[in-house]
Amino acid sequence: MDVLFYAPEGVGEDIRKTVSGVIPGLEVFRSQAALAERFRRVLEQPAITVLIAQDRDELERLLTMRTAFRDTKTVLVLPDRRAETVSRGHCLEPRFMTYLDQNPAEVVAVLVKMANPGNGNREPLRERISLP
């Protein structure tokens, strides 16, 4: 499964290290230009995209690319908990949203669950229902 990771240089290093230890083949991008180029040049989009915004300006720049993220499951890491930041973050329609000061293991747990749908705590449907 393709997982793409975007964070400006020096931001979210703890998250990147934790994620790359669990998700093999992580594509890492450090500039929005490189990120935009990745979405333009490769027809097959990543299954999951992790976006880290270092500040509100970074979030606004990511919002200009929101159509590129339409066909990918997005995990968004916000710089702060201010209501306006959270509101703008929701415009990217992330599957999961957290903050830079949160535990990186939280992002990893969500990614593992996203990468393995149906591997939750439930039994498969065929095992729960007796079929004739």
C-alpha positions as a Markdown table, in Angstrom:
| # | Residue | x | y | z |
|---|---|---|---|---|
| 1 | Met | 0.0 | 0.0 | 0.0 |
| 2 | Asp | 1.3 | 3.4 | -1.0 |
| 3 | Val | 1.7 | 5.9 | 1.9 |
| 4 | Leu | 2.9 | 9.4 | 1.1 |
| 5 | Phe | 4.3 | 11.6 | 3.9 |
| 6 | Tyr | 4.6 | 15.4 | 3.6 |
| 7 | Ala | 6.2 | 17.7 | 6.2 |
| 8 | Pro | 8.5 | 20.7 | 5.8 |
| 9 | Glu | 12.1 | 20.1 | 6.6 |
| 10 | Gly | 12.6 | 19.8 | 10.4 |
| 11 | Val | 8.9 | 19.5 | 11.2 |
| 12 | Gly | 7.3 | 16.3 | 12.4 |
| 13 | Glu | 10.5 | 14.3 | 12.4 |
| 14 | Asp | 9.3 | 12.2 | 15.3 |
| 15 | Ile | 6.2 | 11.3 | 13.4 |
| 16 | Arg | 8.1 | 10.5 | 10.2 |
| 17 | Lys | 10.6 | 8.2 | 12.1 |
| 18 | Thr | 7.8 | 6.4 | 13.9 |
| 19 | Val | 5.7 | 5.9 | 10.7 |
| 20 | Ser | 8.6 | 4.8 | 8.6 |
| 21 | Gly | 9.5 | 2.2 | 11.2 |
| 22 | Val | 6.1 | 0.6 | 10.6 |
| 23 | Ile | 5.1 | 1.4 | 7.0 |
| 24 | Pro | 7.6 | 0.1 | 4.4 |
| 25 | Gly | 8.2 | 2.2 | 1.3 |
| 26 | Leu | 7.0 | 5.5 | 2.8 |
| 27 | Glu | 7.3 | 8.3 | 0.1 |
| 28 | Val | 8.6 | 11.4 | 1.9 |
| 29 | Phe | 8.2 | 14.9 | 0.5 |
| 30 | Arg | 9.7 | 18.0 | 2.2 |
| 31 | Ser | 8.4 | 20.8 | -0.2 |
| 32 | Gln | 5.0 | 21.6 | -1.5 |
| 33 | Ala | 6.4 | 21.9 | -5.0 |
| 34 | Ala | 7.7 | 18.3 | -4.8 |
| 35 | Leu | 4.4 | 17.2 | -3.4 |
| 36 | Ala | 2.4 | 18.9 | -6.1 |
| 37 | Glu | 4.7 | 17.4 | -8.8 |
| 38 | Arg | 4.2 | 13.9 | -7.3 |
| 39 | Phe | 0.4 | 14.2 | -7.7 |
| 40 | Arg | 0.8 | 15.6 | -11.2 |
| 41 | Arg | 3.2 | 13.0 | -12.6 |
| 42 | Val | 2.0 | 9.7 | -11.1 |
| 43 | Leu | -1.4 | 8.5 | -12.3 |
| 44 | Glu | -1.9 | 6.1 | -9.4 |
| 45 | Gln | -2.5 | 8.1 | -6.3 |
| 46 | Pro | -1.3 | 7.0 | -2.9 |
| 47 | Ala | -3.8 | 5.1 | -0.8 |
| 48 | Ile | -3.0 | 7.3 | 2.3 |
| 49 | Thr | -1.4 | 10.7 | 2.5 |
| 50 | Val | -0.1 | 12.1 | 5.8 |
| 51 | Leu | 0.1 | 15.9 | 5.7 |
| 52 | Ile | 1.9 | 17.9 | 8.4 |
| 53 | Ala | 1.3 | 21.7 | 8.6 |
| 54 | Gln | 4.0 | 23.5 | 10.6 |
| 55 | Asp | 1.8 | 26.7 | 10.9 |
| 56 | Arg | -1.4 | 28.3 | 9.6 |
| 57 | Asp | 0.3 | 29.6 | 6.4 |
| 58 | Glu | 1.4 | 26.0 | 5.6 |
| 59 | Leu | -2.2 | 24.8 | 6.1 |
| 60 | Glu | -3.5 | 27.5 | 3.8 |
| 61 | Arg | -1.0 | 26.4 | 1.1 |
| 62 | Leu | -2.1 | 22.8 | 1.5 |
| 63 | Leu | -5.7 | 23.9 | 1.1 |
| 64 | Thr | -4.8 | 25.1 | -2.4 |
| 65 | Met | -4.0 | 21.5 | -3.3 |
| 66 | Arg | -7.1 | 20.0 | -1.8 |
| 67 | Thr | -8.4 | 18.6 | -5.1 |
| 68 | Ala | -5.2 | 16.5 | -5.4 |
| 69 | Phe | -6.0 | 14.8 | -2.1 |
| 70 | Arg | -9.6 | 13.9 | -3.1 |
| 71 | Asp | -8.8 | 10.3 | -4.0 |
| 72 | Thr | -6.6 | 9.5 | -1.1 |
| 73 | Lys | -7.3 | 8.9 | 2.6 |
| 74 | Thr | -5.8 | 11.9 | 4.4 |
| 75 | Val | -4.3 | 12.1 | 7.9 |
| 76 | Leu | -3.8 | 15.7 | 8.8 |
| 77 | Val | -1.4 | 16.9 | 11.6 |
| 78 | Leu | -2.2 | 20.5 | 12.6 |
| 79 | Pro | 0.1 | 23.0 | 14.3 |
| 80 | Asp | -2.3 | 24.1 | 17.0 |
| 81 | Arg | -5.8 | 23.6 | 18.4 |
| 82 | Arg | -7.3 | 27.0 | 17.7 |
| 83 | Ala | -10.8 | 26.8 | 16.4 |
| 84 | Glu | -10.0 | 28.6 | 13.1 |
| 85 | Thr | -7.1 | 26.2 | 12.4 |
| 86 | Val | -9.2 | 23.2 | 13.1 |
| 87 | Ser | -12.0 | 24.6 | 11.0 |
| 88 | Arg | -9.7 | 25.2 | 8.0 |
| 89 | Gly | -8.2 | 21.7 | 8.5 |
| 90 | His | -11.6 | 20.1 | 8.1 |
| 91 | Cys | -11.7 | 21.7 | 4.6 |
| 92 | Leu | -9.2 | 19.0 | 3.5 |
| 93 | Glu | -11.7 | 16.3 | 4.6 |
| 94 | Pro | -9.2 | 14.2 | 6.6 |
| 95 | Arg | -10.0 | 10.8 | 7.8 |
| 96 | Phe | -8.1 | 11.6 | 10.9 |
| 97 | Met | -6.8 | 14.8 | 12.4 |
| 98 | Thr | -4.3 | 15.3 | 15.2 |
| 99 | Tyr | -1.7 | 17.9 | 16.4 |
| 100 | Leu | 2.0 | 18.3 | 16.3 |
| 101 | Asp | 2.4 | 17.9 | 20.0 |
| 102 | Gln | 0.5 | 14.6 | 20.2 |
| 103 | Asn | 2.1 | 11.2 | 20.5 |
| 104 | Pro | 3.4 | 9.9 | 17.1 |
| 105 | Ala | 2.1 | 6.4 | 18.0 |
| 106 | Glu | -1.4 | 7.8 | 17.6 |
| 107 | Val | -0.7 | 8.5 | 13.9 |
| 108 | Val | 0.9 | 5.0 | 13.4 |
| 109 | Ala | -2.1 | 3.3 | 15.0 |
| 110 | Val | -4.5 | 5.1 | 12.6 |
| 111 | Leu | -2.3 | 4.3 | 9.6 |
| 112 | Val | -2.1 | 0.6 | 10.5 |
| 113 | Lys | -5.9 | 0.5 | 10.8 |
| 114 | Met | -6.3 | 2.3 | 7.5 |
| 115 | Ala | -3.8 | 0.1 | 5.7 |
| 116 | Asn | -5.6 | -3.1 | 7.0 |
| 117 | Pro | -9.3 | -2.5 | 6.7 |
| 118 | Gly | -11.4 | -5.2 | 8.1 |
| 119 | Asn | -8.7 | -6.3 | 10.5 |
| 120 | Gly | -10.5 | -4.8 | 13.5 |
| 121 | Asn | -11.8 | -6.6 | 16.5 |
| 122 | Arg | -14.8 | -8.1 | 14.7 |
| 123 | Glu | -15.1 | -11.6 | 13.3 |
| 124 | Pro | -15.7 | -11.8 | 9.5 |
| 125 | Leu | -19.4 | -11.8 | 8.7 |
| 126 | Arg | -19.4 | -15.3 | 7.2 |
| 127 | Glu | -18.2 | -16.7 | 10.6 |
| 128 | Arg | -21.0 | -15.0 | 12.5 |
| 129 | Ile | -23.9 | -16.1 | 10.4 |
| 130 | Ser | -24.7 | -19.8 | 9.8 |
| 131 | Leu | -25.5 | -20.3 | 6.1 |
| 132 | Pro | -27.4 | -23.3 | 4.9 |
